[in-house]
Amino acid sequence: MTDRPHPSSQAERAADLRAARSKRGWRALQLTCMVLSVSSLMGYLAMTTQVAEGARAQLIVAPGEAPSFSVLLAGLDVAYCYYHTPCKPGDPRIQSLSRTDTLMLAIFDKTHVKILSIPRDTWVDGTNRKVNAGYPIGGPEQMVHDVETVTGQRIDYYAVVKLSYVEDIIDALGGLDVNAPAPVDFVDNAAKLRLKLDAGPHHLNGKDAVAFLRMRKAPGWGDDYGRMDRQKEAVAQLLDKLRSPQGLSALPSLMAAFSQGVTTNADPGLLQQMVPHLGSYRLQMATLPTHDGQGSYLIADRSRLADVLGKDIPENTVSQPTVPARILDASGQPGLGEALARYLRLRGLEVGQIEVQPKSLERSRVVTLNEVTSAQAYADFLGLARLQALRFPVSYGEVVIYLGADAAERFGGLAAFAGH
């Protein structure tokens, strides 16, 4: 097979790969169905969702544009009123005894989405507490103020999500595909959770997936940073599943349960403005840079935020990576990693080592620690999420393209490049 000439522009490069992807013909139908489904539910949601106090000015969005805003996503853990005894619904002590150990700041710049995980032990400047302690002291408004202090980013909205609703989301979307880094037997009697897994790939239901995402001290599973990496990967996977036929069919039930599972100060109409653009969102995920403080405190390093979040990229552009990509092929599809490498090289992109790993149920993604611009270029070119994963096998100065269970469907059209 003769090598084809390089496309004359970056736009042609991006279009060439899109043409090679298989089974994408129903994308427009998906988005149309999603728009209709969400639009029909917005009236119900507006009537049943109690917009919390502290709502900020309503966004002004130009017709046809995706809204730009920031929202703090917080996972509300179980509140215990007595030793090993969860509080009953409606107990006035729930807020003061709750913790938000999962904090993610999502910044929407039209279709560019940056999600920043906030370590639970990060010190809030001017206080004597950690960032996860703001909610029990002053509710979601104090939580937002503390995260604004830590990150220096203005936050428009908050969404406090109950773990039971996370379980429902995962079940409705068909479960979560994960890879256990080591055997584990996790027991939380108070929360009625037990998770026993061998090392390797697993498909988990909602309850087991929540346990998987909560663990941070199991041997071989890393610390809080390992947990945040697993949570980022889960978010990317669930967003991908939401675009599937099963995700579309689950949308009505998820929306109907929204008001019971989420407390927010956002206008319900915001979701309606976002829906037409779901197929265009470009996802970037990172962890707030920190360094060790006294005791168990972490000190936020805001000067390095741009290094992990990356620079803003204009709409409809594809930047040129300057770092060769390493491919980890866990797709289970023989020769797919080699085919992708050859294709990228023909398009003028550099590829280094190609490593075949045991088949994984996880989704494909682009991972880096500090080469954010190059990683984002590969992610945009391949249509994948870009993650900064601190407990993933990637070194500083490196970009890894990880091919998971979905790679055969995403890149099946590249089979012609195999074996050459």
N, C-alpha and C positions, 0 to 999 in steps of 0.2 A: 504493500500500500504506500502510495506516495504522500509525503507530508503536504498538507494544504498550506498555502501562504497565510501569514498572520493577518487577521482582520485589520482593516485600515483605521479603525477607531475603537475606543473602549466600548462605545455603544454597540458596535457590531459584535464585539466579543461577548458581551452580556447576552445579546439576542441569540447568538449562536448556541450558547449553552442552554438557554431556555428552550430552544427548538429541540435539543437533544433529550430533554427530560421526557419521560413517558407518563401517560395517564394524567395529563394536566388539562385535558379538554373540558372537564366539568368544573373548572375553577369559577368561571363566570356564573354558571348555574348555582353553584354553592353560595356565592356571595348574594345572588338574587334571593335565594331561599332564606338566607340569614337575615337580609334586610326585611323581608316580609314577615318573618317570624318575630323579630325584635319589634318591628313597628306595631304589630298587632298586640304586643304585650306591654307597650309603653304606657298605655292608658291604665292598665291594671297596676303596673309598677308605681306609677305616679300617685295612685290612690292609696296603695298599701304601704309604701315606703315612707317612714317618718324621717324627714330630713332633720338631722340633729342640729343643736344650737352651734353657733360659731361659723355658720356658712359665710363664705366670702363672696365677693362680687361675682355675678354671673359672667361667664366667658362670652366674649364677642368673637364669633367665628365667621369669616368670609364665606359666602356661598360656594359650595363645592370643595372647600378645604377641610382637612382634618384638624381638630382642635389641638391647641398647644396648652398644656397645663402640667402640674405636678400633683401627685397623690402619694400619701404615705400608707402603705399596706402593712397591717399589723395582725399577726396571728394571736388570738386570745386564748391563752392556756387555761387549764382547769383551775378553778379557785377552790381552795380547801378551807371550809369553815371550822373543821375539827381534824384531829390527826387522822390521816388517810380517809377522810370523809369529805367528798365534794359538797359544795354549797348547793342547796336546792334552788331551782329557778325562782327568781323574784326576791331572793334574800338580799337585803340592803347592803350586806357586807361584801358582795361579789366584787365590785370595782376595787375596793381597798385591798382585797386579797388576791387580785389577779396580776399576772405578769404578761408582758408582750415580748417574749423571747425572740420572736421572729419579726424583724422590722425590715421592710424593703421600700426604698424611695424610688418611685417610678416617675421619670421625667419624659413627657411626651412633647416633642418638638415636631408637630405635624405627624409625619409617618416615621420619624426617628424616635425610637423608644430606648431610653437608658434606664436600667434598673440597678440600683446600688443597695447591696446588702449591708446592714448596720450591725456590727458585732454587739452582742447583748451586754458585754462588760465595758463598753466605751464610756469613759468619764464625761459628764456634762460640765463644761467649764462654768465656774462660779457657784458650783453646788458641791455637795459631798455624796452624790449618788451616781449610779450607772444609768445609762439611757433606758434600760428596760424597766426602771422604777418610776418613770414619769406618769404612766397611766394610773396606777393605784393612788397616786397622790392627788392628781388633778384631772383625771379622765383624759379623753382624746385630745383636748386642747393643750393640756400640759405636755402630753406626749409629742405633739406636733412642735411645740415651742422648743422642747429639748432636742429634737432631731434637727431643727433649724439651727440651733446653737452649735451642735456638733458638726454639721456639714456645711453651714454657711449658705444653704440653698433655701429659697422661699418655697413654702409648701402651700398649694391652693386647697387641697382637700385631704381628708383621711378616710380610710375604709378599714374598720376593725372587724375581722372575720373570725367567727367561731370555728373551732376545730371540727365540730360536728358537720358544719357546712362544707368544709374542705373534704371530709369523708364522702359527703353526698356528691360533690363535684367529681371526685375521682371515680366513684362507682358509676355515675351517669355517663362518664366518658370512656368506660370500659376498663378501668383499672390503670395501674402505673407499672411500667416496665423498668426494672432496676437491676443493678449489679452489686451484689454484696461483696465488699472487699475482703471480708474475713467471716468465719462462722460466728454466729451471735445467738444468744438466748436472753432476750431482753424482757424483763418483767416489771410492770408498774401496776401493783395491785390496786392502788387507790384509783387510778384512772381506768382500771379494768383492761389493761393492755398487756399482751404477751406476743412477742415476735421471735420465732425460732427459725433461723435460716442457715443453710450451708453457704459456703463461699460460692459465688457464681451468679448467673442470671436468674431472675424470678419475676413472675407476674403477680402483683399484689392487688387485693381489693382495697377499698377506701380505708377501713380501720387499720389494716396492717401497714398500708402506705403511710398513714399519719404517724404510726409508731416508728417506721423507717426514717421519716423526716425529722422526728423529734430527738432521736438518739444522738448523743455527743460524747459519751464516755466509754463506749464499748471498745474492748481491745482490738486494735487493728482498724478501727473506724475513724481515727483522727479525733480532733477536738471540735470546738465550736465552728472553726473554719471548714472542717470536713462536712459538718452538718449544713452550713450555708451553701457549700458547693452542691450537695445533694438537693437542696431546696431550689437552687437556681436551675439545675438540670430538670427538675420536676416542672417548674413553671414553663420552661421552653417546650417540654413534651406536651403538657396539657394545652398550651396555646395551639400547638400543632394539631392535636386531636380535636380541638374545638372546630377546626375547619373541615373535619371529616363528615361523611353522612351521618355517622352515629352522633357526633357532636351537634349537628344541626337538629337531629330529632330529639336530643336531650335538652336543647335550649329552653323550650317552654317550661319544663318542670323546674329547671334551675332558676329561671327568672321568677317563677311563682314562689319559690322558697327564699328568694333573695332578702326580702324584708325581715325574715326571721333569722337569717344567718349572718347578716352584715349590718353594721351601724356606720352610717356615713353622713357627711355634710354636703355631699355633691348633689347637684341637680340631676334628677333621673333622666332628663333630656340629653345629658352629656353622652350617654351610651348610644343613643340614637344617632348623634352626630358622628360617632366613631365607626359605626357598623359599615358604611360604604367603603371604608378604607382598610378594613381588616386584612385584605390580601396584600396590602402594600407596606405594612409595618415592618420595620427593620429592627431586630431585637439585639441589644448590646447589654451584657450583664457583667457586673464587677462587684468587688467587696471594698468597703471603705478602708483606705490605708491607715494603719495604726502602728504605734510602737508601744513597748511595755512601759507602764507607769508603776506606781507603788502598789504593792500587794497584787491583787488580781485585776486592777484597773488597766484599761488600754487608753492611750491618748491618740485622738484622731490627728492625722497628718493631712490637713486640707490642702497643703501645697502640692500634694501628689495626686489629687483628684483627677486632674486633666490627663495624667499619665495612664490611669486605669480606665477612665470613661472614654477617652479618645476625643479627637477634635470633631467639631460639627462638619458634616459632609453635605454639600448642596444636594437638593433633590435631583433624581434621575442622573446621577453621576456615579462612576465606578473608579475608584482610585487604584493606583498601581502598587502592588506589594513590593517591598524591598528585601524581605526575608524569605528564604526558601521554606516551603512547607514540608513537614514530615507527615506521612499518612499512616494512621493506625487503622487497619482494615479488620473490623469485627462484624462485618456484614453477613458472613457465612456464604457469600456469593463468590465462587472461585474466580480469581482474576480481576475482580472489580477494582481493587486498589490500584493494580497495575494499569488498568484501562483509564482510570481517572487521572493517574499521573501522566500517562502519555498524552491525554487530551489537554491537560493543563500546560504541558511543555509545548505542544503544538500551538497553543494560544499565547505563547511567549512568557509563561509563568514558570518559576523555578520550583522543582520538587526534589527533596533530598531522599532520605531513607523511607522505604515502604516496609511496614511490619504487619504481618498477618497474625491476628489474635483469635482466640476462641470466639465463636458467635455470641453476640450480646443482644439482649432485647432492648437496649437503650437506643435513643435517637441519635442521629448524626449531628455534629456540631463542630465549630472551630474554636480551639482553646489556645489561650496564651496567658502568660503572666504579665509581661510588660511591653510586648510588641503589638500594641493595640491597633495602630494604623494599618499595618500589614495584615493582621488577623481580620480586621473589619473588611479589608479589600477582598480577601478570600471568601469571607462569609457572604458579602454582597454578590460576588460572582457566582457562588454556588447556591445562593438562596437559603443559607443556614443561619442559625443563631450563633452569635459570638459570645463566648463565656470567658471570664477571667476566673480560673479555677485554681485555688491555692493548694488543693490536695489531689490534683490530677497529675499523672506522670508526664509533666512538661517542665522543661528547664527555662531559666531566664534566657532571653534572646531567641526563643524558639516559638514557632507557630505549628500547631498540630491540627490536622484535619482528621476527625474521628468519624469513621463510617460505621453506623449501627444497623439495627434491624430494618430501618426504613430506606437504607441506601439503595437496595435493589430496585425499589419502586422509583425513588428519586432520580437515579442515574442509570436506569436500565437501558436507556437509549445510547449509552456509551459502550455497549458490548462490542461494537464494531472496532473499537480501538484496542481490544484485548489481543494479546499474542503477537503484537507487531513491534 
